[in-house]
């Protein structure tokens, strides 16, 4: 019973080793083909989305360029309007100054006209008195001439003052009209400036929205590209797995053809058969997953078929052990070796020496055949 328990423990450990090494096959070539087809469709859809997002990004970039160009034009117009506004302000100040100057000149001309009018009236009164009634009897011709000259001079000053007054009135009217026109122009210019500033603000908002759309498109492109690359890598991996599965299927078919034709790993006789065996010492039965072949001391142990060494070393009750992978889910196990002559990952050919038995009184090789982690009777495979 103790021996049986040990054998079961060893079987569980070996099964665990099998799964760790990844020897269980769960997918067929058809399943891989289906997955590859689905992933290829998804990849095609992703690439289509990437193309659409790139077009959207290009459109956003074009819109950005147009809006920036428009903003540059608006900025130039705003600078022109601001410059024009400064010029209008100067003209308004000049018109105000000239209007004030004309008002002052009008006041001065009015005062002069009043002064000379009074002086002229006084001279006219004197001249009238001198040329009427009894004053004519006492006229002095020289004084009369001087008075006439003075009156003419005052008349000239009066006319000049009156002309100045008229010119001042015209200047006031002119500068009042200019001032009103400039104020109207200033208001119009300020309104245009405000409108342009509003347009600029709206364009900036549109630009920010466009930039946001473009950034969102770029982020989406990056995400889709990463997903696309990951999907491409997955398809490549699946293609490899499919190829490996197809290769395994071929190897499996090839190995199956060797049934009843495999060479013996060592020359000798079977002392423990596959399956249920009665223990020679204990009155019980044990289950053997392989066979034991009694052989001559120091016999060479050979590979029954070409394959790859996937394990070599000490393993529980199997002692020094070598496991060969023959492809297609087929493996052979060689236990109870005294010496191992191969290394892991080494490729071996059929009949290659992989180990050697010792010189104990009854040297025996433990030999096992497995198909996709299921034990097979080695005698059904050996010649």
C-alpha positions as CSV (number, residue, x, y, z in Angstrom):
1,X,0.0,0.0,0.0
2,X,2.9,2.3,0.8
3,X,4.4,1.6,-2.7
4,X,1.1,2.4,-4.4
5,X,0.9,5.8,-2.5
6,X,4.4,6.7,-3.7
7,X,3.6,5.8,-7.3
8,X,0.4,8.0,-7.2
9,X,2.3,10.9,-5.7
10,X,5.0,10.7,-8.4
11,X,2.2,10.5,-11.1
12,X,0.7,13.8,-9.7
13,X,4.1,15.5,-9.7
14,X,4.8,14.4,-13.2
15,X,1.4,15.7,-14.3
16,X,2.1,19.0,-12.7
17,X,5.4,19.1,-14.5
18,X,3.5,18.5,-17.8
19,X,1.2,21.5,-17.3
20,X,4.1,23.8,-16.2
21,X,6.0,22.9,-19.3
22,X,2.8,23.7,-21.4
23,X,2.3,20.4,-23.0
24,X,-1.5,20.4,-22.9
25,X,-3.1,21.3,-26.3
26,X,-6.5,23.0,-26.1
27,X,-7.0,24.6,-29.5
28,X,-7.3,23.1,-33.0
29,X,-6.2,24.6,-36.3
30,X,-9.8,25.4,-37.1
31,X,-10.2,27.3,-33.9
32,X,-7.1,29.2,-34.5
33,X,-8.3,30.0,-38.1
34,X,-11.6,31.3,-36.7
35,X,-9.8,33.5,-34.1
36,X,-7.4,34.8,-36.8
37,X,-10.4,35.6,-39.1
38,X,-12.2,37.4,-36.4
39,X,-9.1,39.3,-35.2
40,X,-8.3,40.2,-38.9
41,X,-11.8,41.7,-39.3
42,X,-11.3,43.6,-36.0
43,X,-7.9,44.8,-37.3
44,X,-9.5,45.9,-40.6
45,X,-12.1,47.8,-38.7
46,X,-9.5,49.4,-36.4
47,X,-7.4,50.5,-39.4
48,X,-10.6,51.9,-41.0
49,X,-11.2,53.9,-37.8
50,X,-7.6,55.1,-37.7
51,X,-7.9,56.3,-41.3
52,X,-11.2,58.1,-40.5
53,X,-9.6,59.7,-37.4
54,X,-6.5,60.7,-39.4
55,X,-8.8,62.4,-42.0
56,X,-10.6,64.1,-39.1
57,X,-7.3,65.2,-37.7
58,X,-6.2,66.6,-41.1
59,X,-9.5,68.5,-41.4
60,X,-9.0,69.9,-37.9
61,X,-5.5,71.0,-38.9
62,X,-6.8,72.6,-42.1
63,X,-9.6,74.4,-40.0
64,X,-6.9,75.5,-37.5
65,X,-4.8,76.9,-40.3
66,X,-7.8,78.8,-41.8
67,X,-8.9,80.1,-38.4
68,X,-5.4,81.2,-37.5
69,X,-5.2,83.0,-40.9
70,X,-8.5,84.7,-40.2
71,X,-7.3,85.7,-36.7
72,X,-4.1,87.1,-38.2
73,X,-6.3,89.2,-40.6
74,X,-8.5,90.3,-37.7
75,X,-5.4,91.3,-35.7
76,X,-4.2,93.4,-38.6
77,X,-7.6,95.0,-39.0
78,X,-7.7,95.7,-35.2
79,X,-4.3,97.3,-35.4
80,X,-5.4,99.4,-38.3
81,X,-8.6,100.4,-36.5
82,X,-6.7,101.2,-33.3
83,X,-4.2,103.3,-35.3
84,X,-7.1,105.0,-37.1
85,X,-8.8,105.6,-33.8
86,X,-5.7,107.3,-32.4
87,X,-5.6,109.5,-35.6
88,X,-9.3,110.3,-35.1
89,X,-8.7,111.2,-31.5
90,X,-5.9,113.6,-32.5
91,X,-8.2,115.1,-35.2
92,X,-11.0,115.5,-32.6
93,X,-8.6,117.2,-30.2
94,X,-7.4,119.4,-33.1
95,X,-11.0,120.3,-34.1
96,X,-11.9,121.1,-30.5
97,X,-8.8,123.3,-30.3
98,X,-9.6,125.1,-33.5
99,X,-13.3,125.5,-32.5
100,X,-12.3,127.1,-29.2
101,X,-9.8,129.3,-31.1
102,X,-12.5,130.3,-33.6
103,X,-14.9,131.1,-30.7
104,X,-12.3,133.2,-29.0
105,X,-11.5,135.0,-32.4
106,X,-15.2,135.6,-32.8
107,X,-15.5,137.1,-29.4
108,X,-12.4,139.3,-30.1
109,X,-13.7,140.3,-33.6
110,X,-17.1,141.2,-32.0
111,X,-15.4,143.3,-29.4
112,X,-13.2,145.0,-32.0
113,X,-16.2,145.6,-34.3
114,X,-18.2,147.1,-31.3
115,X,-15.2,149.4,-30.4
116,X,-14.7,150.6,-33.9
117,X,-18.4,151.0,-34.5
118,X,-18.6,153.2,-31.4
119,X,-15.6,155.2,-32.6
120,X,-17.0,155.5,-36.1
121,X,-20.4,156.6,-34.8
122,X,-18.6,159.3,-32.7
123,X,-16.7,160.5,-35.8
124,X,-19.9,160.5,-37.9
125,X,-21.7,162.5,-35.3
126,X,-18.9,165.1,-35.2
127,X,-18.8,165.1,-39.0
128,X,-22.5,165.6,-39.2
129,X,-22.5,168.5,-36.8
130,X,-19.6,170.0,-38.6
131,X,-21.4,169.9,-41.9
132,X,-24.9,171.1,-40.8
133,X,-26.5,174.2,-39.3
134,X,-24.4,177.1,-38.1
135,X,-21.2,175.0,-37.7
136,X,-20.7,175.4,-41.4
137,X,-19.9,179.2,-40.8
138,X,-16.9,178.2,-38.7
139,X,-15.6,175.2,-40.6
140,X,-11.9,174.6,-40.6
141,X,-11.0,172.8,-43.8
142,X,-7.9,171.2,-42.4
143,X,-9.6,169.7,-39.4
144,X,-12.4,168.6,-41.6
145,X,-10.0,166.8,-43.8
146,X,-8.3,165.1,-40.9
147,X,-11.6,164.2,-39.4
148,X,-12.7,162.6,-42.7
149,X,-9.4,160.7,-42.9
150,X,-9.8,159.5,-39.3
151,X,-13.4,158.5,-40.0
152,X,-12.3,156.6,-43.1
153,X,-9.6,154.8,-41.1
154,X,-12.1,153.8,-38.4
155,X,-14.5,152.7,-41.1
156,X,-11.7,150.5,-42.5
157,X,-11.0,149.0,-39.0
158,X,-14.7,148.5,-38.5
159,X,-15.0,146.6,-41.8
160,X,-11.9,144.5,-41.0
161,X,-13.3,143.6,-37.6
162,X,-16.7,142.8,-39.2
163,X,-14.9,140.6,-41.8
164,X,-13.0,138.8,-39.0
165,X,-16.2,138.2,-37.2
166,X,-17.7,136.7,-40.4
167,X,-14.7,134.6,-40.9
168,X,-14.7,133.4,-37.3
169,X,-18.4,132.4,-37.7
170,X,-17.5,130.5,-40.8
171,X,-14.6,128.8,-39.0
172,X,-16.8,127.9,-36.0
173,X,-19.4,126.4,-38.4
174,X,-16.6,124.5,-40.2
175,X,-15.0,123.1,-37.0
176,X,-18.4,122.3,-35.5
177,X,-19.2,120.2,-38.6
178,X,-15.7,118.7,-38.5
179,X,-16.1,117.9,-34.8
180,X,-19.5,116.3,-35.3
181,X,-18.2,114.3,-38.3
182,X,-15.2,113.1,-36.3
183,X,-17.2,112.1,-33.3
184,X,-19.5,110.1,-35.6
185,X,-16.5,108.6,-37.3
186,X,-15.0,107.8,-33.8
187,X,-18.2,106.1,-32.7
188,X,-18.4,104.1,-35.9
189,X,-14.7,103.2,-35.6
190,X,-15.2,102.1,-31.9
191,X,-18.3,100.1,-33.0
192,X,-16.3,98.4,-35.7
193,X,-13.4,97.8,-33.3
194,X,-15.8,96.2,-30.8
195,X,-17.4,94.0,-33.6
196,X,-13.9,92.9,-34.7
197,X,-12.9,92.1,-31.1
198,X,-16.1,90.0,-30.8
199,X,-15.4,88.2,-34.0
200,X,-11.8,87.5,-32.8
201,X,-13.2,86.2,-29.5
202,X,-15.6,83.8,-31.3
203,X,-12.8,82.7,-33.7
204,X,-10.6,82.0,-30.7
205,X,-13.4,79.9,-29.2
206,X,-13.8,78.0,-32.5
207,X,-10.0,77.6,-32.6
208,X,-10.0,76.1,-29.1
209,X,-12.8,73.8,-30.0
210,X,-11.0,72.8,-33.2
211,X,-7.7,72.2,-31.3
212,X,-9.6,70.2,-28.8
213,X,-11.2,68.1,-31.5
214,X,-7.8,67.6,-33.1
215,X,-6.1,66.6,-29.8
216,X,-9.0,64.2,-29.1
217,X,-8.5,62.8,-32.6
218,X,-4.8,62.4,-32.0
219,X,-5.3,60.7,-28.7
220,X,-7.9,58.4,-30.3
221,X,-5.4,57.7,-33.2
222,X,-2.7,56.8,-30.6
223,X,-5.1,54.5,-28.7
224,X,-6.4,52.8,-31.9
225,X,-2.8,52.5,-33.2
226,X,-1.7,50.8,-30.0
227,X,-4.7,48.5,-30.1
228,X,-4.0,47.8,-33.8
229,X,-0.3,47.0,-33.1
230,X,-1.4,44.7,-30.2
231,X,-3.9,43.0,-32.5
232,X,-1.3,42.6,-35.2
233,X,1.0,41.0,-32.7
234,X,-1.8,38.8,-31.5
235,X,-2.6,37.7,-35.1
236,X,1.1,37.0,-35.7
237,X,1.1,35.0,-32.5
238,X,-2.1,33.1,-33.5
239,X,-0.6,32.4,-36.9
240,X,2.5,30.9,-35.2
241,X,0.3,29.0,-32.8
242,X,-1.8,27.8,-35.8
243,X,1.3,26.8,-37.7
244,X,2.6,25.1,-34.6
245,X,-0.7,23.3,-34.1
246,X,-0.8,22.2,-37.8
247,X,2.8,21.1,-37.4
248,X,1.9,19.2,-34.2
249,X,-1.0,17.5,-36.0
250,X,1.4,16.4,-38.8
251,X,3.9,15.2,-36.1
252,X,1.1,13.4,-34.3
253,X,0.1,11.6,-37.5
254,X,3.7,10.8,-38.3
255,X,4.3,9.4,-34.8
256,X,1.1,7.4,-34.9
257,X,2.4,5.6,-38.0
258,X,5.3,4.4,-35.8
259,X,3.0,2.3,-33.6
260,X,4.5,-1.2,-33.3
261,X,7.6,0.1,-35.1
262,X,9.5,2.0,-32.4
263,X,12.9,0.5,-31.6
264,X,13.5,-0.6,-28.1
265,X,15.3,2.0,-25.9
266,X,17.5,-0.7,-24.4
267,X,17.9,-4.4,-25.1
268,X,16.4,-6.6,-22.4
269,X,13.2,-8.1,-21.1
270,X,10.1,-6.5,-19.5
271,X,10.0,-7.2,-15.7
272,X,7.1,-4.7,-14.9
273,X,4.3,-4.4,-17.4
274,X,2.1,-1.4,-18.1
275,X,-1.0,-1.0,-15.8
276,X,-2.0,-3.1,-12.8
277,X,0.9,-5.2,-11.4
278,X,1.2,-7.4,-8.3
279,X,4.0,-6.4,-6.0
280,X,6.4,-9.2,-5.6
281,X,7.0,-8.6,-1.8
282,X,3.7,-7.1,-0.6
283,X,0.4,-8.7,-1.2
284,X,-1.0,-5.8,-3.2
285,X,-1.2,-4.3,-6.6
286,X,0.4,-1.2,-8.0
287,X,-0.4,0.8,-11.1
288,X,2.5,1.4,-13.5
289,X,2.3,4.2,-16.1
290,X,5.1,2.6,-18.1
291,X,7.2,-0.6,-18.3
292,X,10.5,-1.7,-16.7
293,X,13.1,-3.3,-19.0
294,X,15.8,-5.4,-17.3
295,X,19.1,-4.9,-19.2
296,X,22.8,-5.6,-19.0
297,X,24.9,-3.5,-16.7
298,X,26.1,-0.1,-18.2
299,X,23.8,-0.5,-21.2
300,X,23.3,2.6,-23.4
301,X,19.8,4.0,-23.4
302,X,18.7,5.3,-26.8
303,X,15.9,7.6,-28.0
304,X,13.1,5.6,-29.7
305,X,12.4,8.5,-32.1
306,X,13.8,11.9,-33.0
307,X,12.8,14.7,-30.6
308,X,13.8,17.4,-28.2
309,X,14.9,17.0,-24.6
310,X,12.5,19.0,-22.5
311,X,13.6,17.7,-19.1
312,X,16.6,15.9,-17.7
313,X,17.6,15.4,-14.1
314,X,16.6,13.9,-10.8
315,X,12.8,13.5,-10.4
316,X,11.3,11.8,-7.3
317,X,11.0,8.1,-7.5
318,X,11.8,8.2,-11.2
319,X,15.5,8.8,-10.3
320,X,17.6,10.3,-13.0
321,X,15.1,10.9,-15.8
322,X,15.0,12.2,-19.4
323,X,11.8,13.4,-21.2
324,X,11.7,13.7,-25.0
325,X,9.1,15.7,-26.9
326,X,8.5,14.0,-30.3
327,X,5.8,16.5,-31.4
328,X,2.1,16.0,-31.9
329,X,1.6,15.7,-28.2
330,X,3.8,12.5,-27.9
331,X,6.4,12.1,-25.2
332,X,8.7,9.4,-24.0
333,X,10.1,9.1,-20.5
334,X,13.3,7.3,-19.6
335,X,13.8,6.8,-15.8
336,X,16.1,5.0,-13.4
337,X,19.2,6.1,-15.4
338,X,22.6,6.0,-13.8
339,X,24.0,8.7,-16.1
340,X,22.4,11.4,-18.3
341,X,24.2,12.2,-21.6
342,X,22.0,14.9,-22.9
343,X,21.0,18.5,-21.9
344,X,17.7,20.3,-21.9
345,X,16.6,21.8,-25.3
346,X,19.0,19.4,-27.1
347,X,17.7,17.9,-30.4
348,X,18.2,14.1,-30.6
349,X,17.8,11.7,-33.5
350,X,16.4,8.2,-33.4
351,X,18.8,5.7,-31.7
352,X,20.9,8.6,-30.2
353,X,22.3,7.6,-26.8
354,X,20.7,9.8,-24.2
355,X,21.8,8.0,-21.0
356,X,23.3,4.9,-19.5
357,X,22.2,2.3,-16.9
358,X,24.4,1.5,-13.9
359,X,26.0,-1.7,-12.8
360,X,23.6,-2.6,-10.0
361,X,22.6,-6.3,-9.6
362,X,19.5,-5.8,-11.6
363,X,19.8,-2.6,-13.7
364,X,16.4,-1.8,-15.3
365,X,15.1,1.2,-17.4
366,X,11.7,2.7,-16.6
367,X,10.1,3.6,-20.0
368,X,6.9,5.5,-20.5
369,X,4.9,6.7,-23.6
370,X,2.5,9.6,-23.3
371,X,0.0,11.0,-25.8
372,X,-1.3,14.5,-24.9
373,X,-0.6,13.8,-21.2
374,X,-2.3,10.4,-21.4
375,X,-0.3,7.3,-20.6
376,X,-0.1,4.6,-23.3
377,X,1.1,1.0,-23.1
378,X,4.7,1.1,-24.5
379,X,4.4,-2.5,-25.7
380,X,1.8,-1.4,-28.2
381,X,4.4,1.0,-29.7
382,X,7.6,-1.1,-29.5
383,X,8.7,-3.5,-32.2
